[in-house]
Amino acid sequence: MKRRVKGIGRFQNEERALTMVYWQLKELRWNGVIMNKEAKAILAKIRISRIQRIAA
């Protein structure tokens, strides 16, 4: 039996890669993940830009 695997293309920039990581962690409910202030600031920026894109 052949398994189908959905591949992920290359990311154009770091923000897109971090966005994917953020949403994966959110799905996992941040199970034991601890972040520093810099990481939290990056994720806040991504969250705000996503909300702005949805609102536009």
Chimera marker file (.cmm) of the C-alpha trace (Angstrom):
<marker_set name="trace">
<marker id="1" x="0.000" y="0.000" z="0.000" r="1" g="1" b="0" radius="0.5"/>
<marker id="2" x="1.383" y="3.397" z="-0.980" r="1" g="1" b="0" radius="0.5"/>
<marker id="3" x="1.134" y="6.217" z="1.572" r="1" g="1" b="0" radius="0.5"/>
<marker id="4" x="0.351" y="9.714" z="0.431" r="1" g="1" b="0" radius="0.5"/>
<marker id="5" x="2.454" y="12.411" z="1.988" r="1" g="1" b="0" radius="0.5"/>
<marker id="6" x="1.591" y="16.046" z="1.626" r="1" g="1" b="0" radius="0.5"/>
<marker id="7" x="4.835" y="17.958" z="1.182" r="1" g="1" b="0" radius="0.5"/>
<marker id="8" x="5.495" y="21.492" z="2.311" r="1" g="1" b="0" radius="0.5"/>
<marker id="9" x="7.198" y="23.845" z="-0.102" r="1" g="1" b="0" radius="0.5"/>
<marker id="10" x="10.087" y="26.063" z="0.869" r="1" g="1" b="0" radius="0.5"/>
<marker id="11" x="9.317" y="29.119" z="2.916" r="1" g="1" b="0" radius="0.5"/>
<marker id="12" x="9.917" y="32.509" z="1.322" r="1" g="1" b="0" radius="0.5"/>
<marker id="13" x="11.008" y="34.043" z="4.617" r="1" g="1" b="0" radius="0.5"/>
<marker id="14" x="11.500" y="33.360" z="8.306" r="1" g="1" b="0" radius="0.5"/>
<marker id="15" x="8.130" y="34.837" z="9.261" r="1" g="1" b="0" radius="0.5"/>
<marker id="16" x="6.230" y="32.261" z="7.219" r="1" g="1" b="0" radius="0.5"/>
<marker id="17" x="8.158" y="29.422" z="8.827" r="1" g="1" b="0" radius="0.5"/>
<marker id="18" x="7.544" y="30.856" z="12.299" r="1" g="1" b="0" radius="0.5"/>
<marker id="19" x="3.861" y="31.265" z="11.471" r="1" g="1" b="0" radius="0.5"/>
<marker id="20" x="3.606" y="27.565" z="10.735" r="1" g="1" b="0" radius="0.5"/>
<marker id="21" x="5.429" y="26.690" z="13.952" r="1" g="1" b="0" radius="0.5"/>
<marker id="22" x="3.133" y="29.019" z="15.922" r="1" g="1" b="0" radius="0.5"/>
<marker id="23" x="-0.050" y="27.434" z="14.583" r="1" g="1" b="0" radius="0.5"/>
<marker id="24" x="1.294" y="23.921" z="15.141" r="1" g="1" b="0" radius="0.5"/>
<marker id="25" x="2.135" y="24.772" z="18.752" r="1" g="1" b="0" radius="0.5"/>
<marker id="26" x="-1.287" y="26.341" z="19.182" r="1" g="1" b="0" radius="0.5"/>
<marker id="27" x="-2.911" y="23.122" z="17.958" r="1" g="1" b="0" radius="0.5"/>
<marker id="28" x="-0.862" y="21.201" z="20.530" r="1" g="1" b="0" radius="0.5"/>
<marker id="29" x="-1.947" y="23.700" z="23.215" r="1" g="1" b="0" radius="0.5"/>
<marker id="30" x="1.678" y="24.702" z="23.913" r="1" g="1" b="0" radius="0.5"/>
<marker id="31" x="2.309" y="21.394" z="25.692" r="1" g="1" b="0" radius="0.5"/>
<marker id="32" x="5.306" y="22.229" z="27.922" r="1" g="1" b="0" radius="0.5"/>
<marker id="33" x="6.792" y="24.883" z="25.621" r="1" g="1" b="0" radius="0.5"/>
<marker id="34" x="8.489" y="27.809" z="27.385" r="1" g="1" b="0" radius="0.5"/>
<marker id="35" x="9.510" y="30.880" z="25.375" r="1" g="1" b="0" radius="0.5"/>
<marker id="36" x="11.712" y="33.867" z="26.054" r="1" g="1" b="0" radius="0.5"/>
<marker id="37" x="10.621" y="37.499" z="25.594" r="1" g="1" b="0" radius="0.5"/>
<marker id="38" x="12.111" y="37.751" z="22.099" r="1" g="1" b="0" radius="0.5"/>
<marker id="39" x="10.181" y="34.712" z="20.859" r="1" g="1" b="0" radius="0.5"/>
<marker id="40" x="6.961" y="36.035" z="22.394" r="1" g="1" b="0" radius="0.5"/>
<marker id="41" x="7.491" y="39.400" z="20.643" r="1" g="1" b="0" radius="0.5"/>
<marker id="42" x="7.986" y="37.680" z="17.281" r="1" g="1" b="0" radius="0.5"/>
<marker id="43" x="4.831" y="35.628" z="17.744" r="1" g="1" b="0" radius="0.5"/>
<marker id="44" x="2.855" y="38.719" z="18.799" r="1" g="1" b="0" radius="0.5"/>
<marker id="45" x="3.980" y="40.462" z="15.605" r="1" g="1" b="0" radius="0.5"/>
<marker id="46" x="2.881" y="37.466" z="13.523" r="1" g="1" b="0" radius="0.5"/>
<marker id="47" x="-0.479" y="37.331" z="15.310" r="1" g="1" b="0" radius="0.5"/>
<marker id="48" x="-1.117" y="41.044" z="14.724" r="1" g="1" b="0" radius="0.5"/>
<marker id="49" x="-0.157" y="40.874" z="11.042" r="1" g="1" b="0" radius="0.5"/>
<marker id="50" x="-2.428" y="37.853" z="10.548" r="1" g="1" b="0" radius="0.5"/>
<marker id="51" x="-5.368" y="39.643" z="12.184" r="1" g="1" b="0" radius="0.5"/>
<marker id="52" x="-4.737" y="42.695" z="9.998" r="1" g="1" b="0" radius="0.5"/>
<marker id="53" x="-4.688" y="40.542" z="6.840" r="1" g="1" b="0" radius="0.5"/>
<marker id="54" x="-7.956" y="38.866" z="7.808" r="1" g="1" b="0" radius="0.5"/>
<marker id="55" x="-9.600" y="42.230" z="8.556" r="1" g="1" b="0" radius="0.5"/>
<marker id="56" x="-8.473" y="43.745" z="5.227" r="1" g="1" b="0" radius="0.5"/>
<link id1="1" id2="2" r="1" g="1" b="0" radius="0.2"/>
<link id1="2" id2="3" r="1" g="1" b="0" radius="0.2"/>
<link id1="3" id2="4" r="1" g="1" b="0" radius="0.2"/>
<link id1="4" id2="5" r="1" g="1" b="0" radius="0.2"/>
<link id1="5" id2="6" r="1" g="1" b="0" radius="0.2"/>
<link id1="6" id2="7" r="1" g="1" b="0" radius="0.2"/>
<link id1="7" id2="8" r="1" g="1" b="0" radius="0.2"/>
<link id1="8" id2="9" r="1" g="1" b="0" radius="0.2"/>
<link id1="9" id2="10" r="1" g="1" b="0" radius="0.2"/>
<link id1="10" id2="11" r="1" g="1" b="0" radius="0.2"/>
<link id1="11" id2="12" r="1" g="1" b="0" radius="0.2"/>
<link id1="12" id2="13" r="1" g="1" b="0" radius="0.2"/>
<link id1="13" id2="14" r="1" g="1" b="0" radius="0.2"/>
<link id1="14" id2="15" r="1" g="1" b="0" radius="0.2"/>
<link id1="15" id2="16" r="1" g="1" b="0" radius="0.2"/>
<link id1="16" id2="17" r="1" g="1" b="0" radius="0.2"/>
<link id1="17" id2="18" r="1" g="1" b="0" radius="0.2"/>
<link id1="18" id2="19" r="1" g="1" b="0" radius="0.2"/>
<link id1="19" id2="20" r="1" g="1" b="0" radius="0.2"/>
<link id1="20" id2="21" r="1" g="1" b="0" radius="0.2"/>
<link id1="21" id2="22" r="1" g="1" b="0" radius="0.2"/>
<link id1="22" id2="23" r="1" g="1" b="0" radius="0.2"/>
<link id1="23" id2="24" r="1" g="1" b="0" radius="0.2"/>
<link id1="24" id2="25" r="1" g="1" b="0" radius="0.2"/>
<link id1="25" id2="26" r="1" g="1" b="0" radius="0.2"/>
<link id1="26" id2="27" r="1" g="1" b="0" radius="0.2"/>
<link id1="27" id2="28" r="1" g="1" b="0" radius="0.2"/>
<link id1="28" id2="29" r="1" g="1" b="0" radius="0.2"/>
<link id1="29" id2="30" r="1" g="1" b="0" radius="0.2"/>
<link id1="30" id2="31" r="1" g="1" b="0" radius="0.2"/>
<link id1="31" id2="32" r="1" g="1" b="0" radius="0.2"/>
<link id1="32" id2="33" r="1" g="1" b="0" radius="0.2"/>
<link id1="33" id2="34" r="1" g="1" b="0" radius="0.2"/>
<link id1="34" id2="35" r="1" g="1" b="0" radius="0.2"/>
<link id1="35" id2="36" r="1" g="1" b="0" radius="0.2"/>
<link id1="36" id2="37" r="1" g="1" b="0" radius="0.2"/>
<link id1="37" id2="38" r="1" g="1" b="0" radius="0.2"/>
<link id1="38" id2="39" r="1" g="1" b="0" radius="0.2"/>
<link id1="39" id2="40" r="1" g="1" b="0" radius="0.2"/>
<link id1="40" id2="41" r="1" g="1" b="0" radius="0.2"/>
<link id1="41" id2="42" r="1" g="1" b="0" radius="0.2"/>
<link id1="42" id2="43" r="1" g="1" b="0" radius="0.2"/>
<link id1="43" id2="44" r="1" g="1" b="0" radius="0.2"/>
<link id1="44" id2="45" r="1" g="1" b="0" radius="0.2"/>
<link id1="45" id2="46" r="1" g="1" b="0" radius="0.2"/>
<link id1="46" id2="47" r="1" g="1" b="0" radius="0.2"/>
<link id1="47" id2="48" r="1" g="1" b="0" radius="0.2"/>
<link id1="48" id2="49" r="1" g="1" b="0" radius="0.2"/>
<link id1="49" id2="50" r="1" g="1" b="0" radius="0.2"/>
<link id1="50" id2="51" r="1" g="1" b="0" radius="0.2"/>
<link id1="51" id2="52" r="1" g="1" b="0" radius="0.2"/>
<link id1="52" id2="53" r="1" g="1" b="0" radius="0.2"/>
<link id1="53" id2="54" r="1" g="1" b="0" radius="0.2"/>
<link id1="54" id2="55" r="1" g="1" b="0" radius="0.2"/>
<link id1="55" id2="56" r="1" g="1" b="0" radius="0.2"/>
</marker_set>
